[in-house]
Amino acid sequence: MSKRPAESNATPPVKKARVNPELEAMRNTLDSLLKTASDHHEEARIAAIDAASTLEEEWTDATTGKDKLSVEMVGLESEKNTADEYLKRYEESATVKMLKKAADDKAVETLVEDNEKIADTLTKLRNLKERLSTQYNDISTQFGEKCEQCDALKERLDAAEKRVETITGFC
């Protein structure tokens, strides 16, 4: 067996790396810039999430308002239809027709009074029906506007959520 030279068993001396101050400054600058960029990314992501959350709250509030208007609209429509049904039923009733004839003849005073009371009540019913129709039309208009608002907010919310995904996807 041959013997190895003693030098091969000894560990070679570690050379001290040469430090270039300009290189170290560039490394420090790049580390700092990367940290700043990472912080800016996180800030942009958080801002995008906050914006999306705000839009989601606005959209939820608008949708809740739209739903309330829808319920109110259904109720007003039902009341309006009921008032219309009552008007048709009572205006076409045989008793009302008889009272109109009696009022024109003025032969029986109590029938004339009954006719006046019924005519007055029917006028009030017509007025109520008209008010209900006006309220229904107003609510219907508000409902349409609220639907448009909800649609616009939903589009903005979808865009904001896409922005969050985009910013988050940069990582």
Stockholm file with secondary structure:
# STOCKHOLM 1.0

chainA/1-171         MSKRPAESNATPPVKKARVNPELEAMRNTLDSLLKTASDHHEEARIAAIDAASTLEEEWTDATTGKDKLSVEMVGLESEKNTADEYLKRYEESATVKMLKKAADDKAVETLVEDNEKIADTLTKLRNLKERLSTQYNDISTQFGEKCEQCDALKERLDAAEKRVETITGFC
#=GR chainA/1-171 SS CCCCCHHHHSCCCCCCCCCCHHHHHHHHHHHHHHHHHHHHHHHHHHHHHHHHHHHHHHHHHHHHHHHHHHHHHHHHHHHHHHHHHHHHHHHTCHHHHHHHHHHHHTCCHHHHHHHHHHHHHHHHHHHHHHHHHHHHHHHHHHHHHHHHHHHHHHHHHHHHHHHHHHHHTTC
#=GC SS_cons         CCCCCHHHHSCCCCCCCCCCHHHHHHHHHHHHHHHHHHHHHHHHHHHHHHHHHHHHHHHHHHHHHHHHHHHHHHHHHHHHHHHHHHHHHHHTCHHHHHHHHHHHHTCCHHHHHHHHHHHHHHHHHHHHHHHHHHHHHHHHHHHHHHHHHHHHHHHHHHHHHHHHHHHHTTC
//
